[in-house]
Amino acid sequence: MTVKKTGKSTFFIVVAFIALFAVTAVFGIDKLFGDNRTTYVKGVDDIRLGIDIKGGVDVTFGPAGDFEADANQLDAATAIIKTRLSSLGITDNEVYSDEKSDRIIVRFPWQVGETDFDPESAVKELGEMAELTFRKGTDTTTDEDGNEIPSGEIVLVGDDVAKATREFQPDSDGKNYEYVVALELSSEGSKKFAAATAELSGSETPISIWMDNTMVSAPSVKSTITDGHAIISGSFDADSAKRLADQINSGALPFKMETKSFRTISPTMGEGSLDAILLAALIAFIGIAIYMIILYRLPGVVAVIALCGQVAGSIAAITGWFGFMNGSTLTIPGIAGIILAVGMGVDANIITGERIKEELRTGKSLDAAIKIAYKRAFSAILDGNITNVIIAVILMGAFGVPDSFFSKILNKTIFFAFGATAEGVVYSFGFTLLAGVICNFIFGVFASRLMVTSLSKFKCFKNRKLYGGDEK
């Protein structure tokens, strides 16, 4: 098997890819239909800023009515709220319970594009602490306060659902597509649902689906459903379908909750802190770019292009550009994580640039010097970045949501004796650091090597002085 060599066109392909990636990561992709904006890829304007930058909401939840929750129920409810916040991409949050007063206090930042700064409407983003139920029929009654509530026999509750996902599929007529929430039921839920659908099959009585006292849909039962799958259809768009699926996945609350109080939180770092940090970062980036180009010449130019791709990659990770992962809230420590990762990227390019100079000074040909320099520099770059990866993973595991991937691993091994915790600003630092280090490998090592090797094929770029060597 022969390996295709890097050609002259490779440089332009890589640069075009980085440019396209950077533009979509920064500006996003959306379409405007009248007053409705549909976002396909989120950009920097869609990044949720942390409490330290923009401020947020402090809300207190408690059991509805005269219900008295015990410590275990409060802990379960606290974990569910943390998971719900994480599913919304709100990683900068504080959630803790007060057992003495049966209260759960939640602090989280404002939504993207918030202008009214109304804490009451912001609380609704959490899903209003609603409970999912499947009921026979659509009958309702009135409670003692005059509110209309469902009265049908309960078929399923939130605990009977193993998994909920947003799907885009044909409607009942098969002519148009609609967003739905597909449910995968637990073994016990499958049995209950099979029994209910067998009873109601062919009748005029539907199985209605409720979130608290609001009926989402009421599909008729055409046949017995035994495969453990169900569909919630309604007037969903992409966001509302995902929000409901995330809310169901976060688990059923152990008791009905209501909002007891709420207030606004001022930015802890001041409203002008973000602009000051971004300006300082831009000035530093320009200074680094000039330094790299003067000191390392052509590899320095390539390094600057790669650094642009690395920064774009960090932004894409925060916005949720990559479909396989959720975005994150951007905090001041998160920005520090990006800057630290960029520093590691600069370090990687300096190591490689110096290696190229050394190999050229030993008399090697340009092609051989580039190949050997990248090969020998990789081990040093790998060692330095692996330590940062380990630190980032530990921070995300120690200060992330308890049911996240890293938290599950670390809480069962290193942190099993300490209990779970969550601190959004620390998690944000770990998240951006990890994303930046991964992007450093992609752009600072792999893409840089492709670009430098490709440029060395051009006759005008074969001058060894352009790589820091002496003319031969």
N, C-alpha and C positions, 0 to 999 in steps of 0.2 A: 504494500500500500504506500503510495506516495503522498506527501503532505504538500499542499499548494503553498508556494511562497507568497510573502506579503508583496503586493504590487504597488505601483504608483497611485492607483485609484483608491487604495485603502484609506489614505489620509483624508480624502474628500468625503468618503463614505462615513468615516468615524466622526468628522467634524459636523457633517450634515445631521447625523444621528444625535450628537450632543446638542446641537442648536435646536433641533425639533423638540427634543426631550426638555430642554431648558425653557423653551417658549411655552409648551403645554403645562409644565410644572408651575411656572410663574403666573401665567395668565389664565390657565384652565381652558376648558372647552364647554361652551354653553350655547343655547339657542333661545331666542326671545320670540314668543308668539303673543302678540298684543301685550298684555300686562303680565303674562305668565313666563317665567324664566325656567328653562329646563337645563340643569347642569349635568353634563356627562363626565367631565373631569374637573375636579376642584383646583383652584389656583390660590395664590397668596391672599386674595381678598376673602377667601372662604376659610382661612385659618382661624380657629377659635383661640383668642388670647387669654392667658391665665389671669387669676385674681390679682397677682402682683403688678400686672401691666394695665388691665382695664377695669378691675374691680369685679363685683359679682353679687350673689344673693346669699343670704343666711336665712334658712328656713327651718322651722321646728315642726316635726311630725309627732303625732301621738295617736293612741288607740281611739277609734270612734266610739261615741257614747260613753257608757260606764264600764267598758271592758278594762280589766287590769291585766297587763302583760307581765309574764315572769321573765327572768333573766335570759333563759334559753330562747324564748320567742323574740325578745328584743335583739339578741345576737343574730338570729336567723333573718329578721327583717333588715338589720343593718347590712348583712352580707348581700342580701338581694338588692338593696339600693346601690351598694358599691358596684355590683355587677351591671345594674341598669345604667349607671353613669358611664361605666367602661364601654358598654355597647353603643352608647351615644358618642363615644370619642372624647368624653370629658374626663381626661386623666388628671387634671389639676382640681382636686376636690378634697374635702375633709368630711368624714362621716364618723360620728361616734354617738354612743347611746348613754343616757342618764337613767340608771335603773330606779333611782329614788323617786323621780317624777314621771316615769314611763314616757320618756321623750327621746326622739332621735333627732340630732342636729346635723344638718347638711349644709355645707358651703360649697358653691361652685360658681364658675365665671359666667358672664353674660353670653348670650348667643351671638353668633356672627352677624354683624350689621345691625345690632340693637341700637335703637335711637330713643325709644321712650323710657328705657330703663325702669320698667314696671316689674317689681319683684313678683307680684301675683301671677302675671302671665308667664313669667320665667319658670315658675314652679310647675306649670302644666307640662313643660317639656319632659319632666320625669315620668310622665304617663299617668299622672293623677292617682297613683297608687291603686289602680283599678284591679278587680278580680274577674278572671275569665270563667264563664260557666256555659255549658250546653244544656238546654232545657227542652222538654217536650212542649210543643205548642208555643204560642206567643201571648198567653194570658198574663195579665198584670192585675195588681191590686194597689191599694193606697195605704201607706204606713201612717202612723200616728201624727206625723208632721205634714201630711197631705201630699207626700211625694209618691209618684207612680213607680212601683217596683215590680220586677217579674215574680210570678207566682207559680210558674210551671215546674213540674218535677225535674230535679237536676239529674242530668245524664252523665256529664263529665265536668271536672273542675281543672284548674291549671296544673295540678300535680299529676293528672292523667296524661299529660302531653310530654313525650320524650324529647321532641325537637320540633321547632317551627322555622320555616324558611320562606323568604319572599320568592315568588315565581311569576313569570310573565307567560300567560297561556291563553288559548282561545276561550271566548265566553261561551255561554250555553247555546247560542245560535251558531257558533263556529265561524262567524263573519268578521268579528273584531277580536283584538287581543286586549287583555286586562290584567292588572296586577292582582294577585291573590296571595293569601298566606296558607301555605301547605303545612299540614300537621302530621307528624309521625307519632302515633300513640304508644304508650307503654303497654306491656302485656296485659296488665289489669285494665287499662283504659280501652284496649282493643276488645276485650270481652264485654265490657259495659256498652261500648258503642255498637258491637255486633248484636247484642240483645235488644237494644233500643231501636236500631234500624230494622231488625226483623219484625218487631212489634208494629212499627209505624209504616212499613213498606206498603206502598199502594194506597195508603190512606191520605186524607187531606190535611193531616196534622204534620206540620214541619218540625224540624229540630232547630230551634232558634239559638243564636250565639250572642251572648251578652258580655259587655265589659261593665261591671257594676250594674247600673240601672239603664244603660244604653244598649239597645239592640243593634248589633253590627249587621247581621243578616239572618235570614230564616229560610234556608233551602228546604225544598220538599224531599222526601225520601222515596226514591224510585225502586231501590232494591236493598237487600241486606248487604252491609259492608263488613267484611270479615278480615280485610288485609291490614287493618290498623292504620289507615290513612284517611284524612279528612281535609276539606278545603274550606277556608273562610273567604268568601267573596263579598264585594261591596264596592263602594265608590272610592277605591284606593288609588293613590298615585304611588310612584316608586318610594318616596320617603315615608308615607304613612304606612305602607305595607311592611317596610323594613322595621319601622318603629314598633308596630304591633308584634312582629315576629320576635324582635329583641326583647320586648316586654314579657312575652310569654316564656322565652328561653331563660330569662333571669329568674324565673320561679314564682310560685304563688306565695303571696304574703301570708304569714301565719295568722294575721288578724287584719281587720279593716282599719285603715289609717286615714287620718284627715290632717289638714294643715292647721296648726295651732297659732303660728305667728310667722312673720317674715319681715326682712329688712334688707336694705342695700349695704354693700361693703365697698368702701373706697379703695382705689388701687394702692397697694402697700408701698410700691416704688415710685408712685407719682405718674401722672398721665404722660409726661414728656420723656420718661425713661426709655421707652422703645425707640423713639426718634433719635435720641442721643446715642444709644447703643448701635443702631443701624448705621448712623453717620460715622461713628468711630470704626465700625467693622468695614465700611466701604473704603475709608481712608487707608486703613491697615491693608486691605486687599490690594489696593492700587500700589501702595508702597512695596508690598511683597512681589507683585507682578513686575514692577520696574527692577527690583533687586534680582529676581530670577532671570530676567531677560539679559541684564547687563553681565551677570556672573556666569551664566550657563548658555547664553546665546540661543541657538536653535532649540535645544532641549528645554531651555527656559520658557520659550514661547509655547512649546507643546505642554509644559507643566501648567501654564496659566489656563490653557484651553481645558486641560483635565480638571483643574480646580473648579472651573465654572461648572463642569458636569457634576463634580462632587457636591457642590453647594446646591445645584438643582435637584440632585438625588435626595439630599437631606430635606429640602422643601417638599418634594414629592412624597416622602415618607410621612411627613407631618400632616399633609392635606389628605392622605389616603389615596394618592394617585394609583398605587399598586392595588389591584382588585383583591388580592389574597390577604390583605391586612387592613385593619382599621387605622384611621389617622390618630393624631394626638393633639392635645392642647399645648400651645406654645407659651412657655414661661421664660423668665429671665435666666434661670439655670439651664433651660432648654437651649437658649441662644448660646450660652457658654459652652454647651456640649457641641454645638455646630462649630463654633470657633476652635475648640480644642481639636476636633476631628480634622478641620482644615489645616491646623498646625501639623498634625500627623501626616497629612497629604503633602504639605510643603517639605517636611522632613524626608518623606519617601522619595520625592523628586530630587532633593539635594543629594541623598545617598547615591541615587542612580547617576546623576550628573557628574558627581565626583568620580564614580567608578569608570564612566566613559572617558574622562580626562586621563585617569591613571592608565587605562588600557591603551589609549592612543600614545601616551608617552613611552610605553614599553616597545613601541614600534609596530604594533598590530595594525592590520588593515581596518578601515572604517567599519565595514560589515562585521568583522570578527570582534572588534572592540564593543560595538553596540550589543551584539548577542551575548558575549561573555559578561559585560557590565550588568545587564538586566538579570542574568542568571545568578551572579554572585550577590547582587544587591537584594534579591528577593528574600533570602533567609533572614537578613537583618531587618528588613521591612516587616516580614511575617512575625518575628519575635516581638517587635515593638507594638504591633497592632493587636496581637493575641492577648497581651496583658490588658489592653483597653477593652477588648471584647469581654474578657472575664469580669472586669470591674463593672461594665455596663450591664451584663447579665445579672450579676449579684444585686446591683441597685434596682433593676426592674423586678427581680424576684422578691427582694426584701420589702420594697415599697410599692408594689403593684397590687392589683386586685387579687384576692386570695385564690380565685379559680383560674387565673391566667396560667399559661404554659410554664413560664419560668418559676412562678410562685409555687405551683404544685410540686415541681421538682425540688426546689430548695427547702420548702416547708416540711418535706418528708425526709430531708437529709440534714442540711446544715442548721436550719432554723426551727426544727421541730420542737425545741425546748423553749422557744421565745414567743411563740404565737404570731399570728398574722398582724400586719400593720399596713397602713397606706398613707403615703405622703406624696401628693401630686407633683410638687416641684422637684423632688428628688427623682421620681420616676421619669419626669420629663427630661432631666439631664441624662439619665441612662439611656432613654429611648433615642434621643438625638445623637448621642455619642456612638451608640451601636450602629445606627443608620449611617452616620458619617464614616465610620471605619469600614463598613461593608462597601460603601460607595468609593472609598479610597482604593480598595483592591480592584474594583471594576474600572474606575477611571484613571487613578494615579499609577496603577501598575499595568493592567492589561491594555487599556486604551492608549496610554502613553507609549507603550512599547510598539503597538501597531503603528501609531503616527510617526514616531521617530524612525522606525525601520522603513516605512513607506517613503518618507522625505529623503532618506539617504539614497534612494534609487534615482532621484532626479540629478542630472548632471550639475545643475547650478547649486545643489546642496551637498556635493561631494567634497567640498573644501573642508579639511579637517579643522581649520580654525573656527568654523561655525559650531563645533562641538567642544571647543576648549583645548584642542590639540595644536601641535605645531605643523606647519606645512611640510609635506614629505615630498 
